């Protein structure tokens, strides 16, 4: 009776082991000391493309490309003679060959044991094809990004030197002509000249904005600890004249919040947002801008949320995405290049955050910025 239960227990254990081997995600292959395949589980079949019946009893080298196939038996012989471990008990990345001849990378870890006096080697196989493809894609993206950054730097150089120099001459000679030859010009001539100078100024602003945009996309900035209040204070100092001229009021709450960011880019971000809030005011209504900072946790991170709300003209919210596209302008009667909000979006995204806009025509706008409080240095 005891031997019967022992046999039953042995069969149960064998069944469980077989089930574990067959249900494993990784390929499991066992060979004897001559390299003959004795076990080939379902995952190994999926990885190599062979049915078990096609490989059982055959040399493991069938799963290898040259020159490893021809040399494999000597690897086993050398190990059996010297016990020198090159892969057994260590694991490493190697190349395999599928039934269709495809060569692919996989991670192989090998263990050994003795069963009924026979030495058995067990290999655990993990296909690395997708991982390697993803790594290559990342390398390709990095290479493309590096090339794009070089092109942006080249563009910035061309804009700052080759385009600005003739523009400066046009403006300089135009101003000299208006100053010294004004008496000889007709009223229409003066008007034409003034229009030319105004167009030159707009072109100058556009070039400067494009330069700012290209530098944001191509030059990483150092991060430092900032408070929202300190950033806004410096921006308000720059906008002091516009604030007085428009009789604007600005208040801030949550300014004590500390976060990591590029000081220069945060200044640029809020300068653009507050400048827009001042510019697009309702007629005869002094601008009021409310800035509110708060923090919250999401996705395992701490986040800073900044809302910049104004009582200005507003816009149709169906254009809420369009306004962040470079050169897009909703209020053509107001001066601007259509680059400012594109710069804002680029700055926020470069810091791992996002920006969104909510508005109704005639009821003001609210821009909401989400930024990680801690920046991860890459």
Secondary structure, 3 states (H helix, E strand, C coil): CHHHHHHHHHHHHHHHHHHHHHHCCCEEEEEECCCEEEEECHHHHHHHCCCHHHHCCCEHHHHCCCCHHHHHHHHHHHHHHHCCCCCECCCEEEEEECCCCCEEEEEEEEEEEEECCEEEEEEEEEECHHHHHHHHHHHHHHHHHHHHHHHHHHHHHHHHHHHHHHHHHHHHHHHHHHHHCHHHCCHHHHHHHHHHHHHHHHHHHHHHHHHHHHHHHHCCCCCEEEEHHHHHHHHHHHCHHHHHHHCCEEEEECCCCEEEECHHHHHHHHHHHHHHHHHCCCCCCCCEEEEEEEEEEECCEEEEEEEEEECCCCCCHHHCCHHHCCCCCCCCCCCCCCCHHHHHHHHHHHCCCEEEEEECCCCCEEEEEEEECCCCCC
